[in-house]
Each structure stands twice: as C-alpha cells, then as structure tokens.
Amino acid sequence: MNDPSSAEVDEQRWDEACRRADAIRDFLQVRPGGSEPNSVDGLAAELGLSRATTYRLIKLFREGGTVTSLLDRKRGRRKGFRTLDEQRQEIIRTTIAAVYLKQNRPPFSRLVREVQANCISAGLGPPNWRTIKARLDDVDLQKRAKWRGETKIIKATTATPGEFRTARPLEIVQIDHTEADVFVVDEETRAPIGRPWLTLALDICSRMVTGFHLTMEAPSRLSTSLCLLHSVFDKSAWLREREINEPWPVAGLPETLHVDNGADFRSRAFERGCQDAGMKIEWRPPGEPHFGGHIERIIGTQMGALRLLPGTTFSNVEERGKYDSRRHSALTLRELERYIALEIVGSYHQSIHSSLGRPPIAVWRERENEIPLRLPQDRMHFWLTFLPEEERTLRPDGIHLFGLRYWSPALSADVGRSKRRLLVKYDPRDMSRIFVRRPSGNFVEARYADVTLPSVTLREAKTARRTLLEMGRREVNTRTIVSTVMAQRELVDTAAKKTAAARRQNTSGSKSKVDDSGWGSLRGVDSSKPVPFVEDTD
C-alpha cells in the first residue's frame, strides 16, 4: 500500500484521520503507560475499527505523532515493489547502461528493442515497455542526463542556492572560451575559412567586459594570455585603430582570475605569470558549471548578437534548417573583431543589466575610484611573460622561426659561443619582431633580417609557408625522380656484376681485357681520324 502525502488526500479521508488522532491522543493522555484490552475495545468501538487495527493505529501514532500516519492507506502494491524476476531485472539494468546511457542519445524505442531481444536470447519472456520505462525512471534524472550529455536537463536539475558576489571592481574577473556561431572569410580570397574562437574576460562586480581575443586557433594558453593583455592595459589606442569612438575605461590587474579547469588555465607558465603579477587563480569546482554562470551568460549574449550576421550557424541544427552558413559568410576575422567590440562598448556596456538594474558602464564609473589602479610595474616584462614561446638555436645568420629569419646586432656577441637553445617570445598578431633571451638572461628585440618585409600575423605566415610548400610539390616532376632512381639502381647492379665477373676471370688466370698500355680504354673514342702528333720539345 502507498503512503499518501497530505496534499494528495481528499477532505473526507483527512477529516477521518483528524478524528482518529484526536481520539487516540485523548486515550494516551489518560493511559500513557499502556493499553489494556478492555480499554482498547472502548477506543475501537469509538473509532468503528477492530481491536487489531486500533492497536496498529496507536503504535503508528506513538511513532509518528502525526495525522498523516493515521490516514487510510490505499490498497495496492507499495511504492518501489517489483514483481519481475531478478534475471530480467539484471538484463534491463545492464542494457540501460550499455545502450541508453550514451552520448549519442539513442531513443527509448531502441532501448525497448534491445531489452526484449536480450531477454528472448536468454530464453526469457520479453517485458512490456512500461516495465522497462519504470526501471529507467529509477535511474537518477541528473545522472542519466550527464551520461547522455543532456546539458539542459543537467542545468535544470542542478541546485544553485548560493550567489557569486564581489565587493569591488576587479576583485574577481572570469575568463572563458567559446566557438563563435558564425563563419568568417579569408582577407584576400573572401573564401570561408571556418569558425573563430572567442576568449572573453568579465568583471563580476560591474559586469563590464574587461577584454577579449578573437582567433582561428583552438583555445590555448596563447589565447588566454592575449585576452588578459587586452584586459589589463588601456584600450584607447586599440579603439582608435578600429575607428571606435565609444569609451572602454576598464584597465588594471584583477585580484583574482576565476577560470575553469582547462589545460590552458592549468599550464605552469600561466600560473607563474599570474603569480609574478600578483594575481590569484581560482579554479571552478569540477562538475559545477554554475560557478561560471556570469561569464557564460555574457558569452550567450554575444553569440546571440552574432546570429544576426551573414554566415551564422544559429544555435542548433534545427534552427539553421537549410541555411548554408559557409556560402553566406561575408565578414573577415578583423571585421568580426570590430563588430564584437562595437557590440560590447556600444550596446552591452550601455544597456541596463538585469542583475544590476543599471548599465555596467555606469556601475564601473561610480565605483572605479574605490580601488587604486594597479598596473604592472614593467609593462614589457608583463607582456613578455604571457606571450607564447619557442626554443631556437642562434645561427650565424640569425634566429629562424616559422620560416622567417630575425636578427639583432645585440646577438652578434653570442654567435658560436653557446650551444644552448635560446628562449624566443613572439606576438602572433605581429610577427615583424620577436624577443630573444640571451644567455645572460636579458631579452633583446630582434626584427626581420629583411627590413623591407611588411608585418604579418602568425596565421598569415603559416598559410604562406604552406602555399609555398604546396607550390613546390606541384613543380616537382615525380616521374623524372622515379625514373632517375631506377636508372641509378640499374647502373649499380650492372657495375657490380661486371666487377664480379672480372674478378672471377683474374682468379682463373685469364688475360685481363683491360688495356695494358697505361692509357686506359679507348672504347667510345672515334679513332678513324689520326690524332695529330705533337713533338715533345723538352
């Protein structure tokens, strides 16, 4: 029988339970120590129940002391009661785990077919789909959603009782990555090249975006570092270069960076760079996505704006329908970067935030004087700390990096004096210069060995190098190479056979066919015409 809750009980049953509770409460007050059969008979007659039922109700009331414990119970199987044999129960459990709880999210109908097939194979009768559904419902909903990758269900079933608050601007800055919901095109050919990645930083107190970085490369320490560099320093020159007139007043080192557990945020170089600058790192607890809710919401806001652009991928396949995102793409990476910057400073910062009830820029302006502006003491050192790095050997003609050659007069004193590979820092947005750490520990700036070359990005340099290599491969005549190799092999085989035959003849005592005059063989020389004799005058 099932135990109902008070909300599920009709008025008549509830009133009856209240009457029983009042009668039993009065009975126990008069006889707190025990209940003799004669006295219980009187209570049973008052309640209109048998002596056994009255004893049972007295016991239930003593244990629970509630009206609900005295409700009439509905007849039927108790909750959780199972009549299926253990063998079929086990088949259903294992099939749910092996078939249904998968990332490809098979439908329930597939699970039913698999369970019934497994039962028939074991010589057992197949259970009804309702039985299988009941066993599936026994699996915790959130656990089921995690196994199947159903993020909406995970979010809906995750309790988030706490609220992430900060007391002042730049106390905590969150950083995260997302793949943009739009295709971009090449600068020259205007052909689609893919979807870029956006790395974005957000101040929790004011909800101001402190900086961002857009790249075609997958999330890495590089994209995180460049986002942080953009976040910390003044953006006036950056905005002027992109012809943006709206203010973006955020600058300064955050006290704490709040990040997820990605490899880029766990790298030793990133940790040391933050420690060196006096920034703490706080990683989100694993499996607790709501701890990054602020940054995820602003990323969702930005992605919503990008879905209005040509080449959008929309939020899912159903929404996209037959729209060809690649064919309709029109913006380059630089144009998309400017579009995102305009969206941030011209729309998001100026609009009323639902949590603040005010525009983020108004909150920043009001509270930015609460803390002193904290900037790195040595801007170049801070910048170099977060730049990506490689190790290269110093050659007499300079440093070779990504097919480009660099030189600095300061490196002359180190050429040929050390076999150690040197640490090289570079900015992938501007490959016209690199920074080389000399054996003494100091960094020196090295520029293109050919000073007439224009500045290019790392992506442009790599693309050009791949193009040249492909061009070189197309210019190679593979047939000629192969035929030449075959001719060389034949020449070597023939020579080896002739040498072996000659040695065998010498061993048997036969006369060598080699000319004994000491001048060598004349085979192949035209001897039909006499060679003019020149008298030796010595």
Secondary structure, 3 states (H helix, E strand, C coil): CECCCHHHCCHHHHHHHHHHHHHHHHHHHHCCCCCCHHHHHHHHHHHCCCHHHHHHHHHHHHHHCCCHHHCCCECCCCCCCCCCCHHHHHHHHHHHHHHHCCCCCCCHHHHHHHHHHHHHHCCCCCCCHHHHHHHHHCCCHHHHHHHHCCHHHHHHCCCCCCCCCCCCCCCEEEEEEEECCECEECCCCCCEEECCEEEEEEECCCCCEEEEEEECCCCCHHHHHHHHHHHHCCCHHHHHHCCCCCCCCCCCCCCEEEECCCHHHHCHHHHHHHHHHCCEEEECCCCCHHHHHHHHHHHHHHHHHHCCCCCECCCCHHHHCCCCHHHHCCCEHHHHHHHHHHHHHHHHCCCCCCCCCCCHHHHHHHHHHHCCCCCCCCHHHHHHHHCCEEEECCECCEEEECCEEEECHHHHHHCCCCCCCEEEEEECCEEEEEEEECCCCCEEEEEECCCCCCCCCHHHHHHHHHHHHHHHHHHCCHHHHHHHHHHHHHHHHHHHHHHHHHHHHHHCCCCCCCCCCCCCCCCCCCCCCCCCCCCCCC
